[in-house]
Amino acid sequence: MAMKQQSKGRRGGGRREKPEYDQKLLSLARVTRVVKGGRRFRFRATLVIGNRNGKVGVGVAKGNDVSDAIQKAFNDAKKNIVSVPLVNGTIAHDVYAKEGSAKVLLKPGKEGRGLIAGGAVRAVSDLLGVKDIVSKSLGSSNALNLSRATVRAFGQLKNEPPAAKEVSTETEAKAEAPSTESNQ
């Protein structure tokens, strides 16, 4: 009898590989289409995927059953992945984006401040791997539009703050300018 228990545990095929992306289901809705014979039900899944290391994507899909909708949404999210440069667990600079009537404002947070975001913005930021961020969602609270606006905002990020680039180009211009002005 002890032999049966041991072989039963090994039948599973060994260790499972860790998936490439973590996923979070934002919303699952039953949608209805009215036809001549009655109503036809389908399911719409909104899914966020990310590797917690600078890549995140949002997908939405419909299917005849829940698992089908989730699988299709996962494939859609893989097609819409963006890579984001993270700086010490936060973002490099403020960024604003809009999708539909959902607007989102993201600001870098001080170390140890935490993930200050709500709903869809929190899910996207968490799966991206951001540790410290401050966000404000304005306008619509629709989970799909908010998550898409957040991904769009993360896609706008650069490696360093835009102000630092402007300052460095201005100082270089000023360094060259006095030599031309003094000749006049």
C-alpha positions in Angstrom: 0.0 0.0 0.0 2.9 2.3 0.7 4.2 1.6 -2.9 0.9 2.9 -4.4 1.1 6.2 -2.5 4.6 6.8 -3.6 3.9 6.1 -7.3 0.8 8.2 -7.1 2.9 11.3 -6.1 5.3 10.7 -9.0 2.7 10.3 -11.7 2.2 14.1 -11.8 5.3 14.4 -14.1 7.7 16.1 -11.7 8.1 19.9 -11.2 5.9 22.4 -13.0 7.7 25.2 -14.8 7.1 28.7 -13.5 5.0 30.6 -16.1 6.7 33.3 -18.1 4.1 35.9 -17.0 2.0 36.3 -13.9 -1.6 37.3 -14.6 -4.5 39.0 -12.9 -8.1 38.9 -14.0 -9.4 42.5 -13.9 -13.0 41.7 -14.9 -15.1 38.9 -16.1 -18.5 39.7 -17.6 -21.3 37.7 -19.0 -22.4 39.4 -22.2 -25.6 38.7 -24.0 -26.6 38.8 -27.6 -30.4 38.6 -28.3 -31.3 36.5 -31.3 -34.5 35.1 -32.8 -34.6 32.1 -30.6 -33.7 33.8 -27.3 -30.4 35.0 -25.8 -26.9 33.8 -26.5 -24.4 34.2 -23.6 -20.7 34.7 -23.9 -18.0 35.7 -21.5 -15.7 38.7 -21.7 -12.4 38.6 -19.8 -10.1 41.5 -19.1 -6.6 40.3 -18.1 -3.3 42.0 -17.1 -0.1 40.0 -17.5 3.4 40.9 -16.4 6.8 39.5 -15.4 7.3 41.8 -12.4 10.5 42.9 -14.1 9.6 45.7 -16.5 7.1 44.1 -18.9 3.4 44.4 -18.8 0.4 44.0 -21.1 -3.4 44.2 -21.1 -5.7 41.9 -23.1 -9.5 41.6 -23.5 -11.4 38.8 -25.3 -14.7 37.0 -25.5 -15.3 33.2 -25.5 -18.1 30.7 -25.2 -16.8 29.7 -21.7 -14.8 31.4 -19.0 -11.5 29.4 -19.6 -11.7 30.1 -23.4 -12.2 33.8 -22.8 -9.2 33.9 -20.3 -6.9 32.1 -22.7 -7.8 34.4 -25.6 -7.3 37.5 -23.4 -3.9 36.1 -22.3 -2.9 35.8 -26.0 -4.2 39.3 -26.7 -2.2 40.7 -23.7 1.0 39.0 -25.0 0.6 40.9 -28.3 0.3 44.2 -26.4 3.2 44.0 -24.1 5.3 47.1 -23.4 8.8 47.2 -21.9 9.3 49.8 -19.2 12.6 51.1 -17.8 12.4 51.0 -14.0 14.7 53.1 -11.8 15.2 51.8 -8.3 11.8 50.2 -8.2 10.0 53.2 -9.4 9.5 55.2 -12.6 11.9 57.9 -13.9 9.5 60.8 -14.2 5.9 61.9 -14.1 3.7 60.7 -17.0 0.1 61.3 -18.0 -2.0 59.3 -20.5 -5.6 59.0 -21.6 -7.7 56.1 -23.1 -11.3 56.8 -23.9 -12.5 59.0 -21.0 -10.1 57.4 -18.5 -7.1 59.5 -17.6 -4.2 58.4 -15.4 -1.4 60.4 -13.8 1.7 58.4 -12.6 4.4 59.9 -10.4 7.6 58.3 -9.1 7.4 57.5 -5.4 10.1 57.8 -2.7 11.7 54.6 -1.6 9.6 52.8 0.9 6.5 54.8 0.1 4.8 51.8 -1.5 2.3 51.3 -4.4 -0.3 54.1 -4.0 -2.8 53.2 -6.7 -6.3 51.8 -6.9 -8.0 49.2 -8.9 -6.7 48.6 -12.4 -3.7 50.9 -12.0 -2.6 48.9 -9.0 -2.9 45.6 -10.8 -0.9 46.9 -13.8 1.8 48.6 -11.6 2.2 45.5 -9.5 2.6 43.1 -12.4 5.1 45.5 -13.9 7.3 45.2 -10.8 7.0 48.8 -9.6 7.6 49.0 -5.8 7.0 52.8 -5.2 4.6 54.9 -7.3 1.9 57.5 -6.7 -1.0 57.5 -9.1 -4.3 59.2 -9.6 -7.0 58.0 -11.9 -9.2 60.8 -13.3 -12.4 60.6 -15.4 -13.8 57.1 -16.0 -13.3 54.3 -13.6 -13.8 51.6 -16.3 -11.2 48.9 -15.5 -10.4 48.2 -19.2 -9.8 51.8 -20.2 -7.9 52.5 -17.0 -5.6 49.6 -17.5 -5.0 50.5 -21.1 -4.3 54.1 -20.1 -1.8 52.9 -17.5 0.0 50.7 -20.0 0.0 53.6 -22.5 1.5 55.9 -19.8 4.2 53.3 -18.9 5.0 53.1 -22.6 5.7 56.8 -22.7 8.5 56.5 -20.1 12.1 57.3 -20.9 15.2 56.1 -19.0 15.9 59.5 -17.4 13.7 62.4 -16.5 13.0 64.8 -19.4 14.1 67.8 -17.2 17.6 66.4 -16.8 18.0 66.2 -20.6 16.8 69.8 -21.1 19.1 71.1 -18.3 22.1 69.3 -19.8 21.4 70.7 -23.3 20.8 74.2 -21.9 24.0 74.2 -19.9 26.0 73.0 -23.0 24.4 75.8 -25.1 25.2 78.4 -22.4 28.8 77.1 -22.2 29.2 77.7 -26.0 27.2 80.9 -26.1 29.5 83.3 -24.0 32.4 82.8 -26.4 30.3 84.1 -29.3 28.7 86.9 -27.3 32.0 88.2 -25.9 33.3 88.7 -29.5 30.5 91.2 -30.3 
